[in-house]
Amino acid sequence: MIRLRNLTTMAAALGACTAGAANAQASRTWVSGTGSDANPCSRTAPCQTFSGAISKTAAGGEINCLDPGGFGTVNITKSITIDCTGTLGGVLAASTTGVIANAAGIHVILRGLSINGGPPAFPGVHGVRFLQSGSMTIEDSIIENFNAAAPNGNGITFAPSGAGELFVSNTIIVGNLNSGILIQPTGTGNARAVLRNVVMARNTGAGLQINTNGNTGTGVFVSVTGSSIAGSANGVNVITAVGTAAGLVTVTESTISNNPTAALNANGLNSFIRVGLSTMSGNGAAAVTSASGSVRSFGDNYVTHNSVDGTFTAPNVPKL
């Protein structure tokens, strides 16, 4: 009898260990157009969606794509990398948001994705939306056709409630109703962003919009390099209401063209735009300021064929 009880106990312990191993999250998982979310998301038994894979991927782990496919929208609440380099991971987000990152202190990397807001009859809300704190990195991707009514309809909405960092490179953001990229921290949040080799085209309101309305954090600081901003009402639009945090955008080695209102628009006492080694052409105006905002030049830009070339805020930014 005692021996039987011992055997039963050992069997139960072994079963628990086996169940624990089966439920363990992997550091790397895989998705495929022919996979199933009932699978363990291994390379030989991949999942079908990002949402299915993320639940089986450890925090700080990585989801890869075995082949091109549409892998669905995903809600991210832990540090994760989704990397479809060499294939293409599709996210169709009709009537919803493509990727939401919503947890404190997480670091998210998206690479090699096509995030599409779907047809006009079912407009997508946001391409990528970041809340709370941590960082978001987007590389080698396309974000397009998010046409929900404002304040939605942004390719990227970066709205940290704490300290947030945004890094975007080698990415096309096109055809969104409000902004290509909207950076608008909430509460006492703040934002730091680096945009390099980013194309922001045909985003109706603005290519890049900074808005500190309601924000009392330490401000928004953005660097734009080697990028193109075209076909929006404003290329770069910085809005800082009285009593809110500052917004500073520095643009270098970039082209801002064919924006019917302005290439650069600074609206508010704490709104600052600095521009150097860049071309502004075919815009309604090269530089527009209001409510004590400032657009200052490094003195080495190419400003031509705008309806009004405009006057940059004096003096020029010194080169040290």
N, C-alpha and C positions, 0 to 999 in steps of 0.2 A: 504493500500500500504506500509506504514511504517512498519507495523507488518510483512508483507511478506518479506520485505528486511531484517528485523532482523532475521527472521527464516532462510532465505537463508545464512546469515552471520554465524549464529550459526552452521548450517549444515556443512558449509565449514570448520569452525574451528574444529568441531568434526571429520570431515574426515581427516584433517591434523594430528590431534592427533592420530587417528587410524592408519594412514599410518606410522607415526613416530614410534609407538609401534611395528608395523609389521616389520619395517626395523631395529629395535634396535638389536645390536649384543649381544649375550649371553656370559656369563662368562664361561659356559661349554657347549660343543656341542658333538654330537655323530655321529659315522659312523658305517655302517653295510654293509655286502656283499649284502644284499637285499634292501638297502636304495636307495634314489634318491636325487640328488643334487638340485632338485626342492623343496625338503622338507625344513623345518626350522632347521633341524639338532638337534631336541630335542630327548630325549630318546625314545619317542613313534613314532617319525617321523624322523628317522636318515637320514643323507646324505650318499652318496655312496663313496665319495673320500675325501682325506685330502684337496685337492685343493678346493673342494666345501664347506667343513666345515670351512676352515680358513677365508673365506670371511664373515662368519656369526658368527665368534668368536671374542670377544673383545680383545684388546691388553692386554697381561698378563693372558689371559684365558687358557682353557685347552680343548683339543680334546681327547675323549676316544673312544675305540673300543667296540662295543656291542658283537661282535663275530669275530672269525678269518676270515681274508679275504685279498684280494689285493686291496689297497686303493689308488694306483697311486702315482706319483711323486708330489712334492710340492715346491713352491717358497715362502719363508718366508720373510716378510718385517716388522714384528713386533714381540715383545716378545710373546712367545707362548710355551705351553707344549703339546706334543703329547705323550700320555701314553696308551699303549696297554698291560699293565701288566695283566697277567691272561688269555689273549687270544693270539693273535699274529697279528701285523699289517704288512702286506706285501707291499713292494714297489718294483716293477719290473721296472728297468730303462734301458732297451735296447736302445742303441744309444743316451742316454742322461744322466743327473745327477739325482740321487735319491732325495736328499734334498739340496736345496740352501738356505742359510741364507744371505741376502744381504740388510742390512740397518744399519745405525749408532746407536750404543748404545743399541742394542737389546740383550735379554737373551732368549736362546732357549734350551729347554729340550726335548730330544728324549728318549723314554723308551719302551722296549718291541717290537722292530721292527726287521724285516728281510728285509734288503735292498740288492737287487740282481741285478747285472749288466747284466743279461740275457745271451743268447747263444753267442758263439764266432763270429758267422756270423753278429751279431748286438751288438758290444761291448759297454758296459756302459762307461760313461766318468769319473764320480766321484761318489762315494757312497754318501758322505756328503761333501759339500763345504761351507766354511764360509769366508765371505768377510767383509770388513769395521771393526767395533769395537763392543765390548760387550763380550758375553760369549756363549759357546756351551757346553752342558752337554749331554753325551750319556751313557746310562746305560742299561744293560741286553739286548743287541742287537747282531745281526749278520750282518756283512757287507762283501759281497763276490762278486767275479767274475767281477770286473771292469777292462776291458782289452783293453781300448782305448790306442793308442800309446802315449808314453811320450811326453810332460810333464803331460799328463793326465793319467788315469789308476790307481788312488789312492783310497783306501778305504775311507780315510778321507783326505781332503785337507784343511788345516787351514792356510788361507792367509790373516790375518787382515791388513787393511791399517791404523788402529789406534791401541789403546790398546785392546788386545784380550786375553781371558782366555779360555782354553780348559780343560774339565774334562771328562775322559773316565773310566768307571769301569764295570767289569763283562761282558765284550764284546769280541766277537771273530771277528777278521778281517783276512780273508783268501782268497788266490787265486787271488790277484790283480796284474796287470802286472807291475806297477811301484813300489809303496810303500804301505805298510799297512796304515801308517800315515805319511803324509808329512806336516811339519810345515815350512812355508816360508812366513814371513810377507813381505808386499810390501811397498815401499816408506819409510816413517818414522814410520811405524807400529812396534809393538813389541808383543811378545807372551809369555804367562806363561801357562804351561800345567802340569796336574797331571794325570798320568795313573796308575791305580791300578787294579790288577787281569784282565789284558788284554792279550789275546792270539793273537799274530801276526804270522801267519804261511803261508808258500808258497806264499809270496809276492815277486815277482821276483827280483826287485832291492834292496829293503831294507825293513825290518820290520818297523823300525822307521827312518825317514830321516829328518834332520834339514838342511835347506839351507838358508843362509842369502845373497845370490847373489842379488846385487842391493839394499839391505836394509841398511838404515842408522839410524834405530831406536835405542832403548836402549838394544836390544838383545832378545835372545830366551832362556828361562830357563825352563827345563823340569825335572820332577821327575817321575821315573818309579819304582813301587814297586809291588812285588808279581806277576810278569808277566812272560810270556814265549814268546820268539822270536826265530823262527826256520824256516829253509828252504828257506832263501833269500840269495842273494849274500852277503849282509852285514846285521848283526843283527841290530846294531845301527850305523848310518852313519851321521857324522856331517861335513858339508862343509861350510867354511867361507872364501870367497875370500878376497884378500887384500883390505882394505879400507871399509869393510862392518861390520855390527854389529856382536857381539860375539854370540856363541852358546854353551850352557852348559847343559849337560845331566847327571843326577845323577841316577844310577841304584842300587837298593838294593833288596835283597831277591828274586832274579829273576833267570831264567834259559835261557841261550842263547846258542843254540846248532844247529849243522848241517847247518851252513851257510858257503858255500865253500870259500868265500874270507876272511871274518873276523867276529868275534863276535862283536868287537868294532872298529870303524874306525874313526879317527879324522884327518881331512884334512884342514889345514889352521891355521894361527897364532892365531886366536881367537876361535879355536875349542877346547872344553874341554869336556872330559868324565870322570866321577868319578864313581867307582864301588865298592860295598862292599856286603859281605854275599851272593854272587851270584855264580852260576855254569856256567862255559864256557867249553863245551866239543864238540868234533866232528866237530869243525870249521876248516877252512883253517888256521887261526891264531886266537889266543885269542885277541890280541891287535895289531893294526896297526896305525902308525902315519906318517904323511907326512906334508911338508910345515910348520913345527914348531907346529903342533897340539900336544895335550897331552892326554894320557889315564893314569890316576893315580888310584891306588888301595888303599883301606882302610887296606889292608894287611890281609884280612880274607876271601878271595875267594877260590873256588875250581876250579882249572884249570887243565884239564886232557884230554888226547887223542885228542888234536888238532894236525893237521899236523905240525904246528909250534906254540908252546905255546906263543912265542913272549915275548917281554920285556915291562913291564909297565914303564911309565915315572917316574923317581925318583924325589923327594922322595915320599914315601907313604903319603897319606892324613892323617894328625894326627886325632886321636879321642880325643875329649875334654870332 
